[in-house]
Amino acid sequence: GDIFVADGHGGKTNGRIVKFDKNGKFLMAWGKPGSGPGEFDEPHGLAMDSQGRLFVADRGNNRIEIFDQNGKLLDTWKQFGRPSGIAIDKNDVLYVADSQSDEKVNPGYKQGIKIGNAKDGKLTGYIPETKDLGSLEAVGVDDAGHVFAGYTGAMNFKRFAKN
């Protein structure tokens, strides 16, 4: 029932995660702007796995940081590129939207949706970016395994059917 908010997008922002109870009462906050462990540069998306771990798409730092619900840093993953959107399904499959990676911004990574295991971080799939739709910012998944992508700029939405 607790609510987590990624607070900080561009410019001189807070760069933190804020936790509220189910009624909106402030409980705590953690993080600050930066690139060190537990710091953020554009915390852009949040998702929670079946163990209750909070995954933070720390886009400006090209990583996902994983926390317990009290702000303790558990792990950092860079294999998912420059994450904007993040979702985890009921089977702990992780979906990460990356619309900014390229040879200048994040060399060695391509734009698109990276799919992996939320338990161990192993990459298991990839949906290439479809630039004609706009900038891939958000990702979601339904119980049937269909992936949904939200594109800003051109205000597009796309459904990718599971094979």
C-alpha positions in Angstrom: 0.0 0.0 0.0 2.9 2.4 0.2 3.5 4.8 -2.7 7.0 5.5 -4.2 7.7 8.6 -6.3 10.8 9.3 -8.5 11.4 13.0 -7.7 13.8 14.6 -10.2 13.7 15.1 -13.9 16.1 17.4 -15.7 17.8 20.5 -14.5 18.5 21.2 -10.8 16.0 18.8 -9.3 15.9 16.7 -6.1 17.2 13.4 -7.6 15.6 11.3 -4.9 12.9 8.7 -4.2 10.1 9.6 -1.9 8.0 7.1 0.1 4.4 7.9 1.2 1.9 5.6 3.0 -1.3 4.6 1.4 -3.0 7.8 2.6 -0.3 10.1 1.2 1.5 10.7 4.5 5.2 11.4 3.9 7.3 8.5 5.3 10.8 9.0 4.1 13.1 10.0 1.1 16.5 8.9 0.0 19.0 9.7 -2.7 20.4 13.0 -4.0 21.6 14.2 -7.4 24.9 12.5 -8.5 26.4 9.4 -10.0 27.5 7.5 -6.9 25.8 4.6 -5.3 22.3 5.5 -4.2 22.4 8.8 -6.1 20.3 9.7 -9.2 20.5 11.7 -12.4 16.9 11.7 -13.7 15.2 8.9 -11.8 12.7 8.3 -14.6 10.7 5.2 -13.8 9.9 2.8 -10.9 8.8 -0.8 -10.7 8.6 -3.4 -8.0 9.3 -7.1 -8.3 7.7 -10.0 -6.5 10.2 -9.7 -3.6 9.1 -6.1 -3.0 12.4 -4.7 -4.3 12.1 -1.3 -5.9 13.8 -0.9 -9.3 14.7 2.7 -10.2 15.4 3.7 -13.9 18.3 6.0 -13.2 18.4 7.3 -16.8 21.1 9.9 -16.6 23.5 7.4 -15.1 22.7 4.7 -17.6 21.7 2.2 -15.0 19.0 0.6 -12.9 19.4 0.8 -9.1 17.6 -1.7 -6.9 16.6 -0.9 -3.4 14.7 -2.4 -0.5 11.6 -0.4 0.5 13.6 1.5 3.1 16.1 2.8 0.7 19.0 0.3 1.2 20.8 -0.1 -2.1 20.9 -3.8 -3.1 22.3 -3.8 -6.6 23.1 -1.8 -9.7 22.6 -3.0 -13.2 23.9 -1.4 -16.4 23.1 -4.1 -18.9 19.7 -2.6 -19.7 21.0 0.6 -21.4 19.7 4.1 -20.5 16.4 3.3 -18.9 13.4 5.7 -19.3 10.5 3.3 -18.5 10.5 0.1 -16.5 8.0 -2.6 -15.8 8.0 -6.0 -14.1 5.4 -8.6 -14.7 4.0 -11.2 -12.3 6.7 -13.7 -13.3 9.5 -11.2 -12.6 10.2 -10.5 -16.2 11.7 -7.1 -16.5 11.0 -4.7 -19.4 13.1 -1.6 -19.9 12.4 1.2 -22.4 15.5 2.9 -23.7 15.1 5.8 -26.1 18.4 7.6 -25.7 21.2 5.1 -26.1 23.4 5.5 -29.1 27.1 5.7 -29.9 27.4 9.2 -28.5 25.2 9.0 -25.3 25.7 5.4 -24.2 28.1 3.6 -26.5 27.5 -0.1 -27.1 23.8 0.0 -26.4 20.8 0.3 -28.8 17.5 2.0 -28.3 14.5 -0.3 -27.8 12.9 -2.4 -25.1 15.3 -4.7 -23.3 13.7 -7.8 -21.6 15.3 -9.7 -18.8 15.0 -11.5 -15.5 14.4 -9.3 -12.5 15.9 -11.9 -10.2 19.4 -12.1 -11.8 19.5 -9.3 -14.4 20.1 -11.7 -17.3 18.9 -10.3 -20.7 16.5 -12.6 -22.5 15.0 -10.5 -25.3 14.9 -7.3 -27.2 12.4 -5.2 -29.2 14.1 -2.7 -31.5 13.2 0.9 -31.3 10.6 2.1 -33.8 11.7 5.7 -34.3 8.8 6.5 -36.6 6.6 6.5 -33.5 8.5 9.1 -31.5 10.6 8.7 -28.4 10.1 5.5 -26.4 9.6 6.6 -22.8 7.3 4.1 -21.1 6.7 0.4 -21.1 4.1 -1.9 -19.6 3.0 -5.5 -19.9 -0.2 -7.4 -19.4 -0.9 -10.8 -17.9 -0.8 -12.4 -21.4 2.7 -11.1 -22.0 1.8 -8.4 -24.5 4.2 -5.4 -24.2 3.0 -1.9 -24.5 5.2 1.0 -25.4 4.5 4.7 -24.9 6.1 7.2 -27.2 6.3 10.9 -26.2 6.7 13.7 -28.8 4.5 12.1 -31.4 2.0 10.9 -28.7 2.0 7.3 -29.8 1.2 4.0 -28.1 2.1 0.6 -29.5 1.2 -3.0 -28.5 3.7 -5.8 -29.2 2.0 -9.2 -29.2 3.8 -12.1 -27.6 4.9 -14.7 -30.0 
